[in-house]
Each structure stands twice: as structure tokens, then as C-alpha cells.
Amino acid sequence: MEDCDGCRKFPKQKIPEQQNYSLSKPCTQQVKLPLEGFGIRRNEKIATYVTVRGAKAEELLTTALRVKEFEIKKSSFSNNGHFGFGIKEHIDLGIKYDPSVGIFGLDFYVVLDRPGTRVSKRKIKKSKVGSKYRLTKEDAAWNVTEKLTDK
């Protein structure tokens, strides 16, 4: 489907049916505010996301970093140790091309935490995590280079 100036929208029925690469249940995200210029209405399903944890997440992340040649910008890391990057074509990951869906990009967002950071996020008996125990930008970058580039 072509829309305004070559911007392509996924067919509504194709978003939940995309191949599941992580063996987790994909969730769809809806539009909160309409974008009339792009022909996008409110509550229209526009994106799919999956949460992946454990060994499968490391494997998927290593494959994605191999596509990016293990280079991530320093500005991609947040102050609390999370980082994100994108891949323009999903076929670079070795995923089979499906003509009915076409080529789409993938965004990866990685949340790194130390054990015990749930203390600051839970509902009951919430407390603070010390500043020396929090994950920093430099700690996250070191962690990624040590764990993922060796594989």
C-alpha cells in the first residue's frame, strides 16, 4: 500500500502475522494521535514489538550487532545504561524475504540492569538504589564489548 510521498503502511492483517523470531508473543502498538498527513487514524495498529530475555536475547543481539559490525554510537547509550540501535533491512539478519510483507526495519532497545534495581521500581517498600550501584553509560558500553564481541 502506497501512501503520501511513497510512505508505505503495513496491511492491517500482516502486522500480528509477521514471523516470530524470538518465540515470544508479539504485541501490537496503536496510534495515540492521528497523523492526517500520512493517512494514519487514531487506534490504528502501526507497530509490533517483542520482549526477549536470556540466552535468546543475547543470540539475537549478537546477530544484530554483527550486522552493524559491532559499532554503536556513544550517543546511543543513555545515562542509566540502556542503549538502542536500528537495522534498515530485516533480511540482513538472515531472515527470509516475504514478498507479501516486503522489507522492513528493526529497532533494538536493550535495557541493562544490575540485580536489585527492582527495589526502586516495585510498588510496596520502594527504596532508592545507591548512586555507586547504578549502571552508568561507561559500565554499559564495557559490558556490551566484553560479553557480546567475544562470541
Residue pairs with C-beta under 8 A, 6 or more apart in sequence:
1 8
1 9
1 10
1 11
2 8
3 9
3 38
3 39
4 37
4 38
4 39
7 38
8 102
9 38
9 39
9 40
9 46
10 46
10 101
10 104
12 44
12 45
14 100
14 101
15 28
15 45
15 46
15 47
15 48
16 26
16 28
16 45
16 48
18 26
18 48
18 101
19 95
19 96
19 98
20 26
20 50
21 50
21 60
21 93
21 95
22 50
22 52
22 56
22 57
22 60
23 56
24 50
24 51
24 52
25 50
26 48
26 49
26 50
27 48
27 49
27 50
28 45
28 47
28 48
29 45
29 46
29 47
29 48
29 49
30 43
30 44
30 45
30 46
31 40
31 41
31 42
31 43
31 44
31 46
32 42
33 42
34 40
34 41
34 42
40 46
52 60
58 147
58 148
58 151
61 108
61 110
61 148
62 148
62 151
63 93
63 94
64 85
64 87
64 93
64 106
64 108
65 72
65 144
65 148
65 149
67 87
67 92
67 93
68 85
68 87
70 148
70 149
72 83
72 85
72 144
73 85
74 137
74 141
76 83
76 84
76 85
77 83
77 137
77 140
77 141
78 137
79 136
79 137
80 134
80 135
80 136
81 112
81 113
81 134
81 135
81 136
81 137
81 139
81 140
81 143
82 109
82 110
82 111
82 112
82 140
83 109
83 110
83 112
83 140
83 141
83 144
84 107
84 108
84 109
84 110
85 107
85 108
86 105
86 106
86 107
86 108
87 93
87 105
87 106
87 107
87 108
88 105
89 103
89 104
89 105
90 103
90 104
90 105
90 106
91 97
91 103
93 106
97 103
110 144
112 135
112 140
112 143
113 135
114 133
114 134
114 135
116 129
116 133
117 129
117 134
117 135
119 126
119 127
119 128
119 129
120 126
120 127
120 128
120 129
